[in-house]
């Protein structure tokens, strides 16, 4: 029995790990790096409606629905027990969740769904129609390369830098 499932790259992370204080509970940690997605999202959304942030929210709502449909329950997390396991620097939007009574096979399956749902939501919000998202989640490293190429393409089209500068989001 695995104690954790991790999907992580410079664009996103999804971590499911056993809660140390309760072995039937999983801790779910997710995050999206907003600066990494800027070449795709910049200029394609309204004020205070970042598609990367909203994409993670939608991904997590769909995850909760699927878990509930499969007999699991979810609960909010206080504090940040994921801190030691995730990126500490950069502009990350994060979500945390406790998952109770989830079969390990369900957890393992959902790790693969979350990255595709996140990117699909971001692409839909930004009207990215000329890029085909893989049908099955590639490895985290392969997906990072795929997203880096998409960002490079969109930064050239828009004239924006590939990522945000260290001092903030500017050209």
C-alpha positions as CSV (number, residue, x, y, z in Angstrom):
1,X,0.0,0.0,0.0
2,X,1.4,3.4,-1.1
3,X,1.4,6.2,1.5
4,X,1.4,8.9,-1.2
5,X,0.8,9.7,-4.8
6,X,2.5,12.7,-6.3
7,X,2.2,14.5,-9.6
8,X,4.4,17.6,-9.6
9,X,6.1,19.9,-12.1
10,X,6.9,23.6,-12.4
11,X,3.3,24.3,-13.5
12,X,1.3,22.4,-10.9
13,X,1.2,19.8,-8.2
14,X,-1.3,17.2,-6.9
15,X,-0.3,15.3,-3.9
16,X,-2.4,12.6,-2.2
17,X,-0.8,11.3,1.0
18,X,-2.0,9.3,4.0
19,X,-2.8,11.5,7.0
20,X,-0.2,10.6,9.6
21,X,-2.7,11.0,12.5
22,X,-5.5,8.9,10.8
23,X,-4.6,6.1,8.4
24,X,-8.1,6.0,6.7
25,X,-7.8,9.7,5.8
26,X,-5.9,11.1,2.8
27,X,-4.5,14.6,2.7
28,X,-5.0,16.2,-0.7
29,X,-2.7,19.1,-1.6
30,X,-3.0,20.9,-5.0
31,X,-1.4,24.0,-6.4
32,X,-1.0,25.9,-9.7
33,X,1.8,28.3,-10.5
34,X,0.1,31.4,-11.9
35,X,3.3,32.9,-13.3
36,X,4.1,29.8,-15.3
37,X,0.7,30.0,-17.1
38,X,0.9,33.7,-17.9
39,X,1.9,33.4,-21.5
40,X,-1.5,31.5,-22.0
41,X,-3.6,33.5,-19.5
42,X,-2.4,37.0,-19.8
43,X,-4.8,39.3,-21.5
44,X,-7.4,36.6,-21.9
45,X,-9.4,37.2,-18.7
46,X,-11.1,39.9,-16.7
47,X,-9.8,41.7,-13.6
48,X,-9.3,39.4,-10.6
49,X,-10.4,36.3,-12.6
50,X,-7.2,34.3,-13.3
51,X,-8.0,31.2,-15.3
52,X,-5.2,29.2,-13.6
53,X,-6.7,29.9,-10.2
54,X,-10.2,29.3,-11.3
55,X,-9.1,26.1,-13.1
56,X,-7.7,24.7,-9.9
57,X,-11.0,25.6,-8.1
58,X,-13.0,23.8,-10.7
59,X,-10.7,20.8,-10.7
60,X,-11.0,20.5,-7.0
61,X,-14.8,20.9,-7.1
62,X,-15.0,18.1,-9.7
63,X,-12.7,16.0,-7.5
64,X,-15.0,16.5,-4.5
65,X,-18.0,15.5,-6.6
66,X,-16.3,12.3,-7.9
67,X,-15.2,11.3,-4.4
68,X,-18.7,11.8,-3.0
69,X,-20.1,9.8,-5.9
70,X,-17.8,7.0,-4.9
71,X,-18.7,7.0,-1.2
72,X,-15.9,9.1,0.2
73,X,-16.3,12.2,2.3
74,X,-14.3,15.4,2.3
75,X,-13.4,18.0,4.9
76,X,-11.7,21.3,5.0
77,X,-8.1,21.6,6.2
78,X,-7.0,24.1,8.8
79,X,-3.4,25.4,8.6
80,X,-1.0,24.1,5.9
81,X,0.1,20.5,6.6
82,X,1.3,20.3,3.0
83,X,3.9,23.0,3.6
84,X,7.0,20.7,3.8
85,X,5.9,18.8,0.6
86,X,5.3,21.7,-1.8
87,X,7.0,24.6,-3.4
88,X,7.6,27.5,-0.9
89,X,8.7,30.2,-3.4
90,X,6.7,31.8,-6.2
91,X,3.1,32.8,-6.7
92,X,1.2,29.5,-6.2
93,X,-2.5,29.2,-5.7
94,X,-3.2,26.3,-3.3
95,X,-6.1,24.1,-2.3
96,X,-6.1,21.6,0.6
97,X,-8.6,18.9,1.5
98,X,-9.0,15.9,3.8
99,X,-10.5,12.8,2.1
100,X,-12.1,10.1,4.3
101,X,-13.1,6.6,3.3
102,X,-11.6,6.7,-0.1
103,X,-10.3,3.4,-1.7
104,X,-6.6,3.6,-2.6
105,X,-7.4,2.6,-6.2
106,X,-9.7,5.6,-6.5
107,X,-7.1,7.9,-5.1
108,X,-4.5,6.5,-7.5
109,X,-6.9,7.0,-10.5
110,X,-7.7,10.6,-9.5
111,X,-4.1,11.6,-9.4
112,X,-4.0,11.1,-13.2
113,X,-7.3,13.0,-13.8
114,X,-6.5,16.2,-12.0
115,X,-3.7,17.6,-14.2
116,X,-5.7,17.1,-17.4
117,X,-8.8,18.7,-15.8
118,X,-6.8,21.7,-14.6
119,X,-5.2,22.3,-18.0
120,X,-8.4,21.7,-19.9
121,X,-10.2,24.2,-17.7
122,X,-7.5,26.8,-18.3
123,X,-7.4,26.2,-22.0
124,X,-11.2,26.5,-22.2
125,X,-11.3,29.8,-20.2
126,X,-8.6,31.2,-22.4
127,X,-10.1,29.9,-25.6
128,X,-7.0,27.9,-26.5
129,X,-8.5,25.8,-29.3
130,X,-5.4,25.1,-31.4
131,X,-3.7,22.8,-28.9
132,X,-4.8,19.2,-28.3
133,X,-4.5,18.1,-24.6
134,X,-3.3,14.5,-24.3
135,X,-6.1,12.1,-23.6
136,X,-4.1,10.3,-20.9
137,X,-2.0,12.2,-18.4
138,X,1.7,11.9,-19.4
139,X,4.3,11.9,-16.8
140,X,4.7,15.1,-14.8
141,X,8.0,15.8,-16.7
142,X,6.5,15.2,-20.1
143,X,3.5,17.4,-19.3
144,X,5.8,20.1,-18.1
145,X,7.6,20.0,-21.5
146,X,4.3,20.0,-23.3
147,X,3.1,23.1,-21.3
148,X,6.4,24.9,-21.7
149,X,6.1,24.5,-25.5
150,X,2.5,25.8,-25.5
151,X,3.6,28.8,-23.3
152,X,6.5,29.5,-25.7
153,X,4.1,29.5,-28.7
154,X,1.7,31.8,-27.0
155,X,4.4,34.2,-25.7
156,X,5.6,34.6,-29.3
157,X,2.1,35.2,-30.6
158,X,1.4,37.9,-27.9
159,X,4.8,39.4,-27.6
160,X,4.8,38.7,-23.8
161,X,7.7,37.2,-22.0
162,X,7.6,33.4,-21.5
163,X,7.3,33.8,-17.7
164,X,6.8,36.6,-15.2
165,X,9.8,38.6,-14.1
166,X,11.1,38.3,-10.6
167,X,9.7,41.8,-9.8
168,X,6.2,41.0,-10.9
169,X,3.9,40.5,-13.9
170,X,5.3,42.8,-16.5
171,X,6.4,42.7,-20.1
